[in-house]
Structures are given as C-alpha cells and as structure tokens.
C-alpha cells in the first residue's frame, strides 16, 4: 500500500495548500519583486546593525548588545515565513508539508514571543539608564545583560512549545486549503475536522498573556521614563534621552499595534483580506522599519554604520580638516 493510500484511509492530511495572494500572474510577479526587495533590504539593514555593534567598541554596552540580538531576531523572524511565501507566489502548487506547516507555526510564533520579551528587556534597560542613572552600572552588568538575552531567546521558544504540541494533535482530514500565505493559528484551527476547545483556549490564553503582560510592562516602563525625561532641564542630555526612548517606543507601537489588531480585535479574523494585510505588516514591515528607526535617531549608531559601510563620519572628517 502506498503512503498516499494510507493517508486517504486514515483521513489525515499530508500537506496544505497556501493560497497566498490569488490574483493575475502579472500582479503576482510584481508582488514577488516588491516582497523580495523588502526582504533583502530587511536582511541588509539588520545585518548592518549587528556588524556595527560588533565592530565598534563604543557600542559594547547593554543597550546595543540587546539591540544587536533584537536585529538578529528580526532576521530569524522574517525568514521564518517570507522565503516560503516568495516561493509559493511563483509556484503553481503552493504546497507545504504537514510537518513543515507545524514547524513554521512554531518558529514564527516563538519569534513573535521572543520579540515581545526583547522589547521588554530593552524598556527595562532604558528605565534603569534614565530613572536610576547612578545605579545603572552596578545593576545592568554584562552578566545580567547576558541572562536577559538568554531568557528572551529561551523564553520565546518555551512559551510556544505547549501550543505547538497541541496543534500537532489537531485532526486534519480535509479540506487542506489555507487562505493565507503562511500557517497561521486561526486558518489552521478552521481546518480541524473536530472541535478542539482545549487547543483553542490554550493558544488564546498563551498569546493573550504574552501580548498583554509584555505590552503593559513596556508601557509602564516608558511612562516612568517619560516622566523622568520631562523633569530633566532642557539640553542635549534631555534631547538624547528623549530621542533614544522615542525610537524604542515607535518600534513597540508598530509591533504591538499590528499584533493587537490581528489577535485581539474580534472582527479581524473573519476577513481573510484584512488578516493577510495586517499579518504582512507585522511580519515584513516592522522588521524592515526597525533598522531605519534605530539608526536614523541615534548618532552613535549612525557613526558606527558609516564605518561599517565605509563612509567617513563627521568626527573623522573634522580631524582630517584639522
């Protein structure tokens, strides 16, 4: 008996069809070019930040170490679903294996969870630096920074382990067509051939806890930071602190704004078009904009990036003129 016959008898699904963006071939090619360009620029931008932090001794501080890890996370995050999406756009079959779908689900949402943890760790670092400046060097040591980095990575993968195990036990007996460009939670549960209330409740609980706990912690941290910054007399120190925190909070707003629209708004899941657009935003747009936000609003990062890219910084230019 062949494997396909065995699958038909057992009623299980061996692969899924990702519809992606059903439209004319010309538009699909255009989408492929646009998404490929955004993906490559995202990889280049985040890799540049990692190289800048690695090469500049001035950036070997907890804030930039967390930022470099965050940039590496963005590379992993965008690579967990975009390459398969690009391949399916130009493919005729648009299929993904059952195991591949579950792995994509696990890695994508693990990266989402880790992103929330890293944004929380970065807000904690800024809180200590601005609200507790005298105690910052003794509290935010390299040892604590390394522990935070390990916690964010390990915590992200452990947080989604139980939902992933439960998803692997969901019965799929057909149809196997997912009206999405990756294996998202809602479309997968909609294909279940039996009610799975335990899995649905667990996934909803875990995602809600991660989203709201990290978001409320970040919001509280930056509220205290903003209050402390407003108390500082106007000057370069106040402007630098405000600029750094503004860039961090802008990244937080981009990520959590789109995620909450997707997983908290009651009507977003009922419209596949809206679902795809919002998911596309937080899985492609936020990793693309993050390097621009952090580099354009940070002088130290801009100088380090200029050295990495071979462009002379202002300080080097002034020294040559002298």
C-alpha positions as a Markdown table, in Angstrom:
| # | Residue | x | y | z |
|---|---|---|---|---|
| 1 | Unk | 0.0 | 0.0 | 0.0 |
| 2 | Unk | 1.4 | 3.4 | -0.9 |
| 3 | Unk | 1.7 | 6.3 | 1.5 |
| 4 | Unk | -1.0 | 8.4 | -0.3 |
| 5 | Unk | -3.4 | 5.5 | 0.1 |
| 6 | Unk | -2.6 | 5.1 | 3.7 |
| 7 | Unk | -3.3 | 8.8 | 4.3 |
| 8 | Unk | -6.6 | 8.6 | 2.5 |
| 9 | Unk | -7.7 | 5.6 | 4.6 |
| 10 | Unk | -6.7 | 7.3 | 7.9 |
| 11 | Unk | -8.3 | 10.5 | 6.8 |
| 12 | Unk | -5.2 | 12.6 | 7.6 |
| 13 | Unk | -3.7 | 15.5 | 5.7 |
| 14 | Unk | -0.2 | 15.1 | 4.5 |
| 15 | Unk | 0.2 | 18.6 | 3.1 |
| 16 | Unk | -1.6 | 22.0 | 3.0 |
| 17 | Unk | -2.1 | 24.4 | 0.1 |
| 18 | Unk | -1.3 | 28.1 | 1.0 |
| 19 | Unk | -3.4 | 30.3 | -1.3 |
| 20 | Unk | -1.3 | 33.3 | -0.6 |
| 21 | Unk | -2.4 | 36.2 | -2.9 |
| 22 | Unk | -4.7 | 34.8 | -5.6 |
| 23 | Unk | -4.6 | 37.3 | -8.5 |
| 24 | Unk | -3.4 | 37.7 | -12.0 |
| 25 | Unk | 0.1 | 36.3 | -12.9 |
| 26 | Unk | 1.4 | 39.8 | -13.7 |
| 27 | Unk | 0.4 | 41.1 | -10.2 |
| 28 | Unk | 1.9 | 38.0 | -8.6 |
| 29 | Unk | 5.2 | 38.7 | -10.3 |
| 30 | Unk | 5.0 | 42.3 | -9.2 |
| 31 | Unk | 4.3 | 41.2 | -5.6 |
| 32 | Unk | 7.2 | 38.8 | -5.8 |
| 33 | Unk | 9.6 | 41.6 | -6.8 |
| 34 | Unk | 8.3 | 44.0 | -4.1 |
| 35 | Unk | 8.4 | 41.4 | -1.3 |
| 36 | Unk | 11.8 | 40.1 | -2.4 |
| 37 | Unk | 13.2 | 43.7 | -2.3 |
| 38 | Unk | 11.8 | 44.4 | 1.1 |
| 39 | Unk | 13.1 | 41.0 | 2.4 |
| 40 | Unk | 16.6 | 41.7 | 1.1 |
| 41 | Unk | 16.7 | 45.2 | 2.5 |
| 42 | Unk | 15.5 | 43.9 | 5.9 |
| 43 | Unk | 18.3 | 41.4 | 5.9 |
| 44 | Unk | 20.8 | 44.0 | 5.0 |
| 45 | Unk | 19.6 | 46.6 | 7.5 |
| 46 | Unk | 19.5 | 44.3 | 10.4 |
| 47 | Unk | 22.8 | 42.7 | 9.5 |
| 48 | Unk | 24.4 | 46.2 | 9.3 |
| 49 | Unk | 23.3 | 46.9 | 12.9 |
| 50 | Unk | 24.8 | 43.6 | 14.1 |
| 51 | Unk | 28.1 | 44.4 | 12.3 |
| 52 | Unk | 28.1 | 48.0 | 13.6 |
| 53 | Unk | 27.7 | 46.8 | 17.2 |
| 54 | Unk | 30.2 | 44.1 | 16.8 |
| 55 | Unk | 32.9 | 46.3 | 15.2 |
| 56 | Unk | 32.5 | 49.4 | 17.4 |
| 57 | Unk | 33.9 | 49.2 | 21.0 |
| 58 | Unk | 31.8 | 52.3 | 21.8 |
| 59 | Unk | 28.7 | 50.2 | 21.2 |
| 60 | Unk | 29.7 | 47.3 | 23.5 |
| 61 | Unk | 27.1 | 48.3 | 26.1 |
| 62 | Unk | 24.0 | 46.5 | 27.3 |
| 63 | Unk | 21.6 | 48.7 | 25.2 |
| 64 | Unk | 23.4 | 47.9 | 22.0 |
| 65 | Unk | 24.0 | 44.3 | 22.8 |
| 66 | Unk | 20.2 | 43.9 | 23.3 |
| 67 | Unk | 19.7 | 45.8 | 20.0 |
| 68 | Unk | 22.1 | 43.5 | 18.1 |
| 69 | Unk | 20.3 | 40.5 | 19.4 |
| 70 | Unk | 17.0 | 42.1 | 18.5 |
| 71 | Unk | 18.2 | 42.7 | 15.0 |
| 72 | Unk | 19.3 | 39.0 | 14.7 |
| 73 | Unk | 15.9 | 38.0 | 16.0 |
| 74 | Unk | 14.3 | 40.2 | 13.2 |
| 75 | Unk | 16.4 | 38.3 | 10.6 |
| 76 | Unk | 15.2 | 34.9 | 12.0 |
| 77 | Unk | 11.6 | 36.3 | 12.4 |
| 78 | Unk | 11.3 | 37.5 | 8.8 |
| 79 | Unk | 13.0 | 34.3 | 7.5 |
| 80 | Unk | 10.5 | 32.0 | 9.2 |
| 81 | Unk | 7.8 | 32.7 | 6.7 |
| 82 | Unk | 8.8 | 35.1 | 3.9 |
| 83 | Unk | 11.0 | 32.7 | 1.9 |
| 84 | Unk | 8.2 | 30.2 | 1.7 |
| 85 | Unk | 5.7 | 32.9 | 0.8 |
| 86 | Unk | 8.0 | 34.1 | -2.0 |
| 87 | Unk | 8.4 | 30.6 | -3.3 |
| 88 | Unk | 4.7 | 30.0 | -3.3 |
| 89 | Unk | 4.0 | 33.2 | -5.2 |
| 90 | Unk | 5.8 | 32.0 | -8.2 |
| 91 | Unk | 4.9 | 28.3 | -7.7 |
| 92 | Unk | 2.0 | 26.5 | -9.3 |
| 93 | Unk | 1.5 | 24.0 | -6.5 |
| 94 | Unk | 1.7 | 26.4 | -3.4 |
| 95 | Unk | 2.0 | 23.5 | -1.1 |
| 96 | Unk | 3.7 | 23.0 | 2.3 |
| 97 | Unk | 4.1 | 19.7 | 4.1 |
| 98 | Unk | 2.2 | 18.9 | 7.3 |
| 99 | Unk | 5.5 | 18.8 | 9.3 |
| 100 | Unk | 6.7 | 22.0 | 7.5 |
| 101 | Unk | 3.5 | 23.8 | 8.4 |
| 102 | Unk | 3.7 | 22.9 | 12.1 |
| 103 | Unk | 7.4 | 23.9 | 12.2 |
| 104 | Unk | 6.6 | 27.2 | 10.5 |
| 105 | Unk | 3.8 | 27.8 | 13.1 |
| 106 | Unk | 6.2 | 27.0 | 16.0 |
| 107 | Unk | 9.2 | 29.1 | 14.8 |
| 108 | Unk | 7.1 | 32.1 | 13.7 |
| 109 | Unk | 5.2 | 32.4 | 16.9 |
| 110 | Unk | 8.3 | 31.7 | 19.0 |
| 111 | Unk | 10.0 | 34.6 | 17.3 |
| 112 | Unk | 6.9 | 36.8 | 18.0 |
| 113 | Unk | 7.1 | 35.9 | 21.7 |
| 114 | Unk | 10.8 | 36.5 | 21.8 |
| 115 | Unk | 10.3 | 39.9 | 20.2 |
| 116 | Unk | 7.9 | 40.8 | 23.0 |
| 117 | Unk | 10.5 | 39.7 | 25.6 |
| 118 | Unk | 13.3 | 41.6 | 23.9 |
| 119 | Unk | 11.3 | 44.8 | 23.7 |
| 120 | Unk | 10.5 | 44.4 | 27.4 |
| 121 | Unk | 14.2 | 43.9 | 28.2 |
| 122 | Unk | 15.1 | 47.0 | 26.2 |
| 123 | Unk | 12.5 | 49.0 | 28.0 |
| 124 | Unk | 13.9 | 47.8 | 31.4 |
| 125 | Unk | 17.4 | 48.8 | 30.2 |
| 126 | Unk | 16.2 | 52.4 | 29.3 |
| 127 | Unk | 14.3 | 52.6 | 32.6 |
| 128 | Unk | 17.4 | 51.9 | 34.6 |
| 129 | Unk | 19.6 | 54.2 | 32.5 |
| 130 | Unk | 17.3 | 57.2 | 32.8 |
| 131 | Unk | 15.4 | 56.7 | 36.0 |
| 132 | Unk | 18.3 | 55.1 | 38.0 |
| 133 | Unk | 21.4 | 56.5 | 36.3 |
| 134 | Unk | 23.7 | 56.2 | 39.4 |
| 135 | Unk | 22.8 | 52.6 | 40.0 |
| 136 | Unk | 22.7 | 51.6 | 36.3 |
| 137 | Unk | 26.4 | 50.4 | 36.0 |
| 138 | Unk | 26.0 | 48.2 | 39.1 |
| 139 | Unk | 22.6 | 46.8 | 38.1 |
| 140 | Unk | 22.8 | 46.4 | 34.4 |
| 141 | Unk | 26.1 | 44.5 | 34.2 |
| 142 | Unk | 27.2 | 42.4 | 31.3 |
| 143 | Unk | 26.3 | 39.3 | 33.3 |
| 144 | Unk | 22.7 | 40.5 | 33.8 |
| 145 | Unk | 22.5 | 41.5 | 30.1 |
| 146 | Unk | 23.6 | 38.0 | 29.0 |
| 147 | Unk | 21.0 | 36.5 | 31.3 |
| 148 | Unk | 18.3 | 38.7 | 29.8 |
| 149 | Unk | 19.4 | 37.7 | 26.3 |
| 150 | Unk | 19.3 | 34.0 | 27.2 |
| 151 | Unk | 15.9 | 34.5 | 28.9 |
| 152 | Unk | 14.4 | 36.2 | 25.8 |
| 153 | Unk | 15.6 | 33.5 | 23.4 |
| 154 | Unk | 14.8 | 30.5 | 25.5 |
| 155 | Unk | 11.5 | 32.0 | 26.8 |
| 156 | Unk | 10.3 | 32.7 | 23.3 |
| 157 | Unk | 10.7 | 29.0 | 22.3 |
| 158 | Unk | 9.4 | 27.6 | 25.5 |
| 159 | Unk | 6.3 | 29.8 | 25.6 |
| 160 | Unk | 5.0 | 28.4 | 22.3 |
| 161 | Unk | 6.0 | 24.8 | 23.0 |
| 162 | Unk | 2.7 | 23.8 | 24.5 |
| 163 | Unk | 0.5 | 25.4 | 21.8 |
| 164 | Unk | 2.7 | 23.7 | 19.2 |
| 165 | Unk | 2.3 | 20.3 | 20.8 |
| 166 | Unk | -1.4 | 20.7 | 21.0 |
| 167 | Unk | -1.5 | 21.9 | 17.3 |
| 168 | Unk | 0.3 | 18.7 | 16.4 |
| 169 | Unk | -2.6 | 16.7 | 17.9 |
| 170 | Unk | -5.4 | 18.6 | 16.0 |
| 171 | Unk | -7.1 | 16.2 | 13.5 |
| 172 | Unk | -7.0 | 17.4 | 9.9 |
| 173 | Unk | -8.9 | 15.2 | 7.4 |
| 174 | Unk | -9.7 | 17.7 | 4.6 |
| 175 | Unk | -10.0 | 20.2 | 3.1 |
| 176 | Unk | -6.4 | 21.3 | 3.2 |
| 177 | Unk | -6.6 | 24.7 | 1.7 |
| 178 | Unk | -5.4 | 27.6 | 3.9 |
| 179 | Unk | -6.5 | 31.1 | 2.7 |
| 180 | Unk | -3.3 | 32.7 | 3.9 |
| 181 | Unk | 0.4 | 33.0 | 3.0 |
| 182 | Unk | 1.7 | 31.1 | 6.0 |
| 183 | Unk | 0.4 | 28.6 | 8.6 |
| 184 | Unk | -1.3 | 31.0 | 11.0 |
| 185 | Unk | -3.2 | 29.8 | 14.0 |
| 186 | Unk | -6.8 | 30.8 | 13.0 |
| 187 | Unk | -6.8 | 29.3 | 9.5 |
| 188 | Unk | -5.2 | 26.1 | 10.8 |
| 189 | Unk | -7.8 | 25.7 | 13.5 |
| 190 | Unk | -10.6 | 26.4 | 11.0 |
| 191 | Unk | -9.5 | 23.3 | 9.0 |
| 192 | Unk | -9.8 | 20.9 | 12.0 |
| 193 | Unk | -12.4 | 18.2 | 11.4 |
| 194 | Unk | -13.3 | 18.0 | 15.1 |
| 195 | Unk | -13.9 | 20.7 | 17.8 |
| 196 | Unk | -10.6 | 21.4 | 19.7 |
| 197 | Unk | -11.7 | 23.7 | 22.6 |
| 198 | Unk | -8.7 | 22.8 | 24.7 |
| 199 | Unk | -6.2 | 23.8 | 22.0 |
| 200 | Unk | -8.2 | 26.9 | 21.1 |
| 201 | Unk | -8.3 | 28.1 | 24.7 |
| 202 | Unk | -4.7 | 27.3 | 25.4 |
| 203 | Unk | -3.4 | 29.1 | 22.3 |
| 204 | Unk | -5.7 | 32.1 | 23.0 |
| 205 | Unk | -4.6 | 32.2 | 26.7 |
| 206 | Unk | -0.9 | 31.9 | 25.9 |
| 207 | Unk | -0.9 | 34.6 | 23.2 |
| 208 | Unk | -3.0 | 37.0 | 25.3 |
| 209 | Unk | -0.7 | 36.6 | 28.3 |
| 210 | Unk | 2.4 | 37.2 | 26.3 |
| 211 | Unk | 0.9 | 40.2 | 24.4 |
| 212 | Unk | -0.7 | 42.0 | 27.4 |
| 213 | Unk | 1.9 | 41.3 | 30.1 |
| 214 | Unk | 4.8 | 42.4 | 27.9 |
| 215 | Unk | 2.9 | 45.4 | 26.5 |
| 216 | Unk | 1.7 | 46.6 | 29.9 |
| 217 | Unk | 5.3 | 46.3 | 31.3 |
| 218 | Unk | 6.7 | 48.2 | 28.4 |
| 219 | Unk | 4.0 | 50.9 | 28.7 |
| 220 | Unk | 4.7 | 51.3 | 32.4 |
| 221 | Unk | 8.4 | 51.4 | 31.9 |
| 222 | Unk | 8.3 | 54.1 | 29.2 |
| 223 | Unk | 5.7 | 56.1 | 31.2 |
| 224 | Unk | 8.2 | 56.3 | 34.1 |
| 225 | Unk | 11.0 | 57.1 | 31.6 |
| 226 | Unk | 8.9 | 59.9 | 30.0 |
| 227 | Unk | 8.2 | 61.4 | 33.4 |
| 228 | Unk | 11.9 | 61.3 | 34.3 |
| 229 | Unk | 12.9 | 62.8 | 31.0 |
| 230 | Unk | 10.4 | 65.7 | 31.3 |
| 231 | Unk | 12.0 | 66.6 | 34.7 |
| 232 | Unk | 15.5 | 66.9 | 33.2 |
| 233 | Unk | 16.4 | 70.6 | 32.3 |
| 234 | Unk | 16.2 | 71.3 | 28.5 |
| 235 | Unk | 19.5 | 70.5 | 26.8 |
| 236 | Unk | 21.5 | 67.9 | 24.9 |
| 237 | Unk | 21.1 | 65.2 | 27.6 |
| 238 | Unk | 17.3 | 65.6 | 27.6 |
| 239 | Unk | 17.2 | 65.5 | 23.8 |
| 240 | Unk | 19.4 | 62.4 | 23.6 |
| 241 | Unk | 17.3 | 60.5 | 26.2 |
| 242 | Unk | 14.1 | 61.5 | 24.6 |
| 243 | Unk | 15.3 | 60.6 | 21.1 |
| 244 | Unk | 16.5 | 57.2 | 22.1 |
| 245 | Unk | 13.3 | 56.3 | 24.0 |
| 246 | Unk | 11.1 | 57.7 | 21.2 |
| 247 | Unk | 12.8 | 55.4 | 18.7 |
| 248 | Unk | 12.2 | 52.4 | 21.1 |
| 249 | Unk | 8.6 | 53.3 | 21.7 |
| 250 | Unk | 8.0 | 53.7 | 17.9 |
| 251 | Unk | 9.2 | 50.2 | 17.3 |
| 252 | Unk | 6.9 | 49.0 | 20.2 |
| 253 | Unk | 3.9 | 50.8 | 18.7 |
| 254 | Unk | 4.5 | 49.3 | 15.2 |
| 255 | Unk | 4.7 | 45.7 | 16.5 |
| 256 | Unk | 2.1 | 45.7 | 19.2 |
| 257 | Unk | -0.3 | 47.9 | 17.2 |
| 258 | Unk | -0.5 | 45.4 | 14.4 |
| 259 | Unk | -0.4 | 42.3 | 16.6 |
| 260 | Unk | -3.3 | 43.5 | 18.7 |
| 261 | Unk | -5.3 | 44.3 | 15.6 |
| 262 | Unk | -4.7 | 40.8 | 14.5 |
| 263 | Unk | -5.1 | 38.7 | 17.6 |
| 264 | Unk | -7.3 | 40.9 | 19.9 |
| 265 | Unk | -9.7 | 42.7 | 17.5 |
| 266 | Unk | -12.8 | 40.5 | 17.3 |
| 267 | Unk | -13.6 | 41.2 | 13.6 |
| 268 | Unk | -10.1 | 40.9 | 12.1 |
| 269 | Unk | -10.1 | 37.1 | 11.8 |
| 270 | Unk | -13.4 | 37.0 | 9.9 |
| 271 | Unk | -11.9 | 38.9 | 6.9 |
| 272 | Unk | -9.1 | 37.0 | 5.1 |
| 273 | Unk | -8.0 | 40.1 | 3.2 |
| 274 | Unk | -7.6 | 42.1 | 6.4 |
| 275 | Unk | -6.0 | 39.2 | 8.1 |
| 276 | Unk | -3.3 | 38.9 | 5.3 |
| 277 | Unk | -2.7 | 42.6 | 5.2 |
| 278 | Unk | -2.2 | 43.0 | 9.0 |
| 279 | Unk | -0.1 | 39.9 | 9.2 |
| 280 | Unk | 2.0 | 41.0 | 6.3 |
| 281 | Unk | 2.6 | 44.3 | 8.1 |
| 282 | Unk | 3.9 | 42.9 | 11.3 |
| 283 | Unk | 5.9 | 40.1 | 9.7 |
| 284 | Unk | 7.6 | 42.3 | 7.0 |
| 285 | Unk | 7.1 | 46.0 | 7.6 |
| 286 | Unk | 8.2 | 46.1 | 11.3 |
| 287 | Unk | 11.5 | 44.2 | 10.7 |
| 288 | Unk | 12.1 | 46.5 | 7.7 |
| 289 | Unk | 11.5 | 49.7 | 9.5 |
| 290 | Unk | 13.3 | 48.8 | 12.8 |
| 291 | Unk | 16.9 | 49.3 | 11.5 |
| 292 | Unk | 15.8 | 52.7 | 9.9 |
| 293 | Unk | 14.2 | 53.9 | 13.2 |
| 294 | Unk | 17.2 | 52.9 | 15.4 |
| 295 | Unk | 19.9 | 54.1 | 13.0 |
| 296 | Unk | 18.3 | 57.4 | 12.0 |
| 297 | Unk | 17.6 | 58.6 | 15.5 |
| 298 | Unk | 20.9 | 57.5 | 17.1 |
| 299 | Unk | 24.1 | 59.4 | 16.5 |
| 300 | Unk | 26.4 | 56.6 | 17.9 |
| 301 | Unk | 24.7 | 54.0 | 15.7 |
| 302 | Unk | 24.9 | 56.3 | 12.6 |
| 303 | Unk | 28.6 | 56.8 | 13.1 |
| 304 | Unk | 29.2 | 53.1 | 13.6 |
| 305 | Unk | 27.1 | 52.2 | 10.5 |
| 306 | Unk | 29.2 | 54.8 | 8.5 |
| 307 | Unk | 32.4 | 53.0 | 9.5 |
| 308 | Unk | 30.9 | 49.6 | 8.6 |
| 309 | Unk | 29.6 | 50.9 | 5.2 |
| 310 | Unk | 32.9 | 52.7 | 4.5 |
| 311 | Unk | 31.5 | 56.3 | 4.7 |
| 312 | Unk | 33.5 | 58.8 | 6.8 |
| 313 | Unk | 31.8 | 60.0 | 10.0 |
| 314 | Unk | 31.7 | 63.7 | 11.0 |
| 315 | Unk | 34.4 | 63.3 | 13.6 |
| 316 | Unk | 36.8 | 61.7 | 11.2 |
| 317 | Unk | 36.1 | 64.4 | 8.7 |
| 318 | Unk | 36.7 | 67.1 | 11.2 |
| 319 | Unk | 40.0 | 65.5 | 12.3 |
| 320 | Unk | 41.2 | 65.4 | 8.7 |
| 321 | Unk | 40.4 | 69.0 | 8.2 |
| 322 | Unk | 42.4 | 70.0 | 11.3 |
